[in-house]
Structures are given as structure tokens and as C-alpha cells.
Amino acid sequence: MEYKDYYKVMGVKRDATQDEIKRAYRKLARKYHPDVSKESDAELRFKEVGEAYAVLKDPEKRTAYDQLGANWKSGQDFRPPPNWDQGFEFHGGNASQGGAQDFSDFFETLFGRGDFRSAYTRADHRPFASRGEDTFAKIEIDLQDSYSGATRSVTLKHTVIGDDGRPALSTRTLNVKIPKGVRPGQHIRLAKQGSPGAGGGESGDLLLEISFRPHPKFYVEDNDVYLNLPVTPWEAELGASVKTPTPAGDVDLTIPPHSKAGRKLRLKGRGLPGKEPGDFYAVLQIALPRAESADQKKAYREFASAFAFDPRKEREGWK
């Protein structure tokens, strides 16, 4: 995917005001409109200008786009940084929803293709005494917060229009109660923390979409929690009791004899808590010790002599 320099497309500086961007769009739209332009690439340029304007005219999308940095060049291979939109407060949908069916993959990756609406373009049309819009943001929490519940201080970024007519970032910090059992993709609703109402109407709500920070030991699929558990060859073959970490604390896990690598040992109901709690799975990974000393190498040779084991013979197609 190629990076799009929307400022270059529009022929404006990165610190252009919203009015300067609007004037640039009108000029370019007239120049490249397919119905009147004689330029050979008018249709392509018209689409490029439309896409660039869809981002730069919207203070929220423009601010998010600017967060990618000013060092990117048009056409440069691009992948958005992980969680690039974490903590960004958007109106009328989250950052992954958007509009514009004909826009590029670059636009879709950042903003989606649904109806990414903007409070700045709709505020003037709201009726008197209307409720404020709901706002959306993505936040990361620790897996442990879901197991036990917690209250966390969350800082959100949102866009404001400065006195100079340019969008700028502002922040606010909220204390958020993380409910026990919350799962990735679910939302926490904070009543009346969205956009202010108009004409005395009440404020909208703020919806926080939950994701988990990567954990050094555990990973989550749906409501189940997994751990890759290393065991020795003798623990796997002879059976053992192994102290095993879980998000709720250590347990003594029984390794059945003759276990193979990849075997999943389930602890029912020890996944994410909830009305229907998930399960916890320890996925066995058989670790081989290195033979460093003469005695250890001798032990391996005796091991080989005792078993005469050839794992390739067990595989179909091997001779």
C-alpha cells in the first residue's frame, strides 16, 4: 500500500487553515471535473482531490492523519503503526468506520468505507434543544483488568478548531470503571461524556471500544485464554504436575503421560469471567535441553540407543 500525501494533492501547506483547504478544493474540482476538463487524467485527478479533501476538510480525520507524521513521501510503502488510532475520540462512528466507496486502500485502511461523519459538518443542521452526538474511542486495557475489574485513568485526544482556523489536539482524562469480564470489541458507555447538546439538550455518550494490550504469556481468542506451556520430554512422556501461571494465579497442572506437542489442556471456566465464562488452555510445547557437557552428550547417546526412535518413519511419504 502506498502512502498518500493529501497536502501535496491539494497543493497546500500542512499548516493550511480549513478555509485555505476549502478554496484549494474548489479550484482543483473545477480544473479536473471530468465533464469540463480537457486534462487527459482528469478523472483520476478528480478522484484524488476528492479523497484528499474528504480527509483534510474534516478536522478529526485531518488530525488523525497528521499524527502519522510529516516524513512520509507520496508513493512510499506504508503500513499504519499498530493501534495508531488508540485514544482518539471520534464523532458519529469509530475510526474504522467510514464512507467513500471509490477511495484508495490507503484511505480505507485509515478510515474505512462506511459513513464516517463529522460533528463539524453536521452541527449547523441540528435542531434546537437536540441531544449531543455520541463519541467513540478505542482504548487498551490489561487482561488482568478483565479478570478482576478495575478503575483506570484514561487520557483521550480530540480535535478542536483553534482561533487560527486550524485543527489542533486537545486532551482530557477520565476515570473509567472497567467491568469484570469485559472482552475485546465490547464497549463501555460513559453517559453524557460525548458531544455537548444544542439549545440546552443533554450531552451525548462516550463509547470506549476495548482491546487488550499484548501479554507476554497469555493470548485471548473469543472468551478463552491460552498459554504456551513449555515442558520437558520426560514430563510430556511420563506425566507430571507442573506449576502453571494463569491470569487468576498459579495452578498445579497435571500433564498426562504420553502427551504430545500442541496438546491443549483445558481448565474449564478459567478463561475470561462472565455469565458464560471462557476456558483456560495450556498448549504444550516440548522443550529439548542442550547437551553441553560430556555427561549430557553421553546421556543423549544412551537415550538414542535405548529407543532407536526415528520420528520421520511415522510421517506419510517419508522413506
C-alpha positions in Angstrom: 0.0 0.0 0.0 1.3 3.4 -1.0 1.3 6.5 1.3 -0.9 9.4 0.0 0.3 12.9 0.7 -3.0 14.7 0.8 -1.5 18.1 1.3 0.6 17.6 -1.9 -2.5 16.5 -3.8 -4.4 19.6 -2.7 -1.3 21.9 -3.2 -1.5 23.4 0.3 0.9 23.6 3.2 0.5 21.3 6.2 -0.5 24.2 8.4 -3.1 25.5 6.0 -6.4 26.7 7.5 -9.6 25.0 6.9 -10.7 27.9 4.6 -7.5 27.6 2.6 -8.1 23.9 2.1 -11.7 24.6 1.0 -10.6 27.2 -1.5 -8.0 24.9 -2.9 -10.5 22.1 -3.3 -12.9 24.3 -5.2 -10.2 25.4 -7.6 -9.0 21.8 -8.3 -12.5 20.4 -8.5 -13.3 22.9 -11.3 -10.0 22.2 -13.0 -10.3 18.4 -13.1 -14.1 17.8 -13.2 -14.5 15.1 -15.9 -17.4 16.9 -17.5 -15.4 20.1 -18.3 -11.7 19.3 -18.0 -9.6 18.7 -21.1 -6.8 17.1 -19.0 -6.1 13.5 -20.1 -6.0 12.3 -16.5 -8.9 14.5 -15.3 -11.0 11.6 -13.8 -8.1 10.2 -11.9 -7.0 13.6 -10.5 -10.6 14.4 -9.7 -10.9 11.3 -7.5 -7.5 12.0 -5.8 -8.6 15.5 -5.0 -11.9 14.3 -3.7 -10.2 11.8 -1.4 -7.7 14.3 -0.1 -10.4 16.8 0.6 -12.6 14.2 2.4 -9.7 13.9 4.9 -8.4 17.5 5.1 -11.8 19.1 5.3 -12.7 17.0 8.4 -10.7 18.3 11.4 -10.9 14.9 13.1 -9.7 12.9 10.2 -7.1 15.6 9.4 -5.7 15.5 12.9 -5.6 11.7 12.9 -3.8 11.8 9.5 -1.3 14.3 10.8 -0.5 12.0 13.7 1.2 9.7 11.1 4.0 12.3 10.8 5.3 14.6 8.2 8.2 12.5 7.0 6.2 10.2 4.7 6.5 10.6 1.0 3.9 10.1 -1.7 4.1 6.5 -3.1 6.2 5.3 -0.1 5.3 1.8 1.1 3.1 2.3 4.1 1.7 0.3 6.9 -0.1 2.2 9.7 1.6 1.9 13.1 -0.2 -0.6 15.4 -3.1 1.0 17.3 -2.4 4.3 15.6 -5.9 5.5 16.5 -5.9 4.4 20.1 -7.3 7.1 22.4 -8.6 9.2 19.5 -12.1 10.5 20.2 -14.3 10.4 17.0 -17.9 11.6 16.4 -20.6 9.6 14.7 -18.7 6.3 14.4 -15.3 4.9 15.4 -12.1 5.3 13.5 -12.6 2.1 11.5 -15.9 3.2 10.1 -16.0 5.4 7.1 -17.6 6.3 3.7 -16.3 6.8 0.1 -16.6 3.7 -2.0 -14.2 4.9 -4.6 -11.3 5.9 -2.4 -7.9 4.2 -2.2 -6.8 1.3 0.0 -4.8 3.9 2.0 -8.0 5.8 2.9 -9.9 2.6 3.7 -7.1 1.3 6.0 -7.2 4.5 8.0 -10.9 5.5 7.9 -12.9 2.6 6.5 -15.6 2.9 3.8 -18.7 3.5 5.8 -20.3 6.8 6.7 -17.6 8.4 8.7 -19.5 11.5 9.7 -18.1 14.6 11.4 -19.6 16.7 14.1 -18.0 19.7 12.4 -20.0 19.2 9.2 -23.3 18.5 10.9 -23.5 20.7 13.9 -25.1 23.5 12.0 -28.0 21.3 11.0 -29.0 20.1 14.4 -32.5 21.2 15.6 -32.9 23.3 18.6 -32.6 21.6 22.0 -31.2 18.5 20.5 -29.1 15.8 22.2 -25.3 15.9 21.6 -23.7 13.3 19.5 -22.2 10.1 20.9 -18.4 9.9 20.5 -16.2 6.9 20.1 -12.7 6.0 21.1 -10.5 2.8 21.3 -8.6 2.1 24.5 -6.3 -0.7 25.6 -6.6 -2.4 29.0 -4.6 -5.2 30.7 -6.0 -8.7 30.6 -5.9 -8.7 34.4 -8.4 -5.8 34.4 -11.0 -8.0 32.8 -10.4 -10.8 35.3 -10.8 -8.6 38.4 -12.4 -5.4 37.2 -10.6 -2.1 37.8 -10.8 1.7 37.6 -8.3 3.2 35.2 -7.3 6.7 34.3 -7.8 7.1 30.5 -6.5 10.1 28.5 -8.3 10.8 25.3 -7.4 13.0 22.4 -9.9 15.0 20.5 -9.8 17.7 17.8 -10.6 21.4 18.4 -10.5 24.3 16.0 -8.1 27.0 17.1 -8.5 30.7 16.8 -6.3 30.5 13.7 -8.8 28.2 11.9 -6.5 25.2 12.1 -7.4 21.9 13.9 -5.4 21.0 17.0 -5.3 18.3 19.5 -6.7 18.6 23.0 -6.8 16.0 25.7 -9.0 15.1 28.6 -8.5 12.5 31.3 -11.4 10.4 32.7 -11.5 7.8 35.4 -13.1 4.7 33.8 -14.5 1.8 35.6 -13.5 -1.4 33.8 -16.2 -4.0 34.4 -15.1 -7.5 35.3 -15.4 -9.8 32.3 -15.2 -7.1 29.6 -13.9 -8.6 26.3 -12.1 -7.2 23.3 -14.6 -5.5 20.9 -17.1 -4.7 23.6 -17.9 -1.1 24.5 -18.0 0.8 27.8 -20.6 3.5 27.7 -20.0 6.7 29.7 -23.2 8.6 29.9 -23.1 12.3 28.9 -19.4 12.3 28.2 -19.9 12.7 24.4 -20.5 15.9 22.5 -22.5 18.8 24.2 -26.1 19.1 23.3 -27.5 22.1 21.4 -30.0 24.6 22.8 -30.0 23.1 26.3 -30.1 19.4 25.1 -28.2 16.9 27.1 -24.8 15.7 26.1 -24.2 12.5 24.1 -22.5 9.5 25.4 -18.9 8.3 25.0 -18.4 4.7 23.9 -15.0 3.2 24.6 -14.1 0.1 22.5 -12.0 -2.3 24.4 -8.9 -4.1 23.3 -6.2 -5.9 25.4 -2.6 -4.9 25.5 -0.4 -7.8 24.3 0.6 -10.0 27.2 4.0 -11.7 27.5 2.4 -15.0 28.5 -1.3 -15.2 27.6 -3.3 -14.6 24.5 -7.1 -14.4 24.0 -9.4 -16.0 21.5 -13.1 -15.1 22.0 -13.5 -15.6 25.7 -10.9 -18.3 26.1 -7.4 -17.6 27.3 -4.3 -19.5 26.1 -0.8 -20.1 27.4 2.0 -21.9 25.5 3.4 -24.1 28.3 7.0 -25.5 27.8 7.5 -28.9 29.3 10.5 -31.3 29.2 10.4 -34.5 27.1 10.2 -36.6 30.3 7.3 -34.5 31.7 5.4 -35.0 28.5 6.1 -38.7 28.2 6.0 -39.8 31.9 3.4 -37.3 33.1 4.0 -34.6 35.8 2.4 -31.9 37.9 3.7 -28.5 36.6 3.1 -25.2 38.3 1.4 -23.1 35.6 0.6 -19.4 35.6 -3.0 -18.3 34.8 -4.3 -14.7 35.0 -6.1 -15.6 38.2 -2.9 -17.1 39.8 -0.7 -20.2 39.6 -2.2 -23.7 39.5 -0.7 -27.2 39.7 -1.5 -28.6 36.2 -1.4 -32.3 35.6 0.4 -33.3 32.5 -1.0 -36.7 31.4 1.5 -39.4 30.3 2.3 -39.7 26.6 1.4 -36.1 25.9 2.5 -34.6 22.5 3.5 -31.1 21.5 0.4 -29.0 20.8 -1.9 -30.8 23.1 -4.3 -28.5 24.8 -5.1 -29.0 28.5 -8.3 -27.2 29.5 -9.2 -25.6 32.7 -12.9 -25.2 32.4 -14.3 -21.8 33.4 -10.9 -20.2 34.0 -10.9 -18.0 30.9 -12.5 -14.6 30.8 -15.1 -14.2 33.5 -18.7 -13.7 32.7 -22.2 -15.2 32.8 -20.7 -17.9 30.5 -17.0 -17.8 31.4 -14.4 -18.9 28.9 -11.9 -21.6 29.4 -8.1 -21.6 30.0 -6.0 -23.7 27.8 -2.3 -24.7 28.3 -0.8 -25.6 25.0 2.1 -28.0 25.5 5.4 -27.0 23.9 8.1 -29.7 24.3 11.5 -28.1 25.0 14.7 -30.0 24.4 17.7 -29.4 26.7 21.0 -28.6 25.0 23.8 -31.2 25.6 26.7 -29.0 26.8 28.8 -31.3 28.9 30.3 -34.7 28.2 27.9 -36.4 30.6 24.9 -34.7 28.9 26.0 -35.8 25.5 26.5 -39.3 26.8 23.0 -39.2 28.2 21.6 -38.3 24.8 23.6 -41.2 23.1 22.2 -43.6 25.7 18.8 -42.2 25.1 19.1 -42.8 21.4 20.4 -46.3 21.9 17.5 -47.1 24.3 14.8 -46.1 21.9 16.1 -46.4 18.3 13.4 -43.8 17.6 13.0 -42.3 14.1 10.1 -39.8 14.0 10.3 -39.5 10.2 9.1 -43.0 9.8 5.9 -42.0 11.4 5.2 -39.5 8.7 3.5 -40.5 5.5 5.6 -40.1 2.3 9.0 -40.3 4.2 11.3 -43.2 3.4 
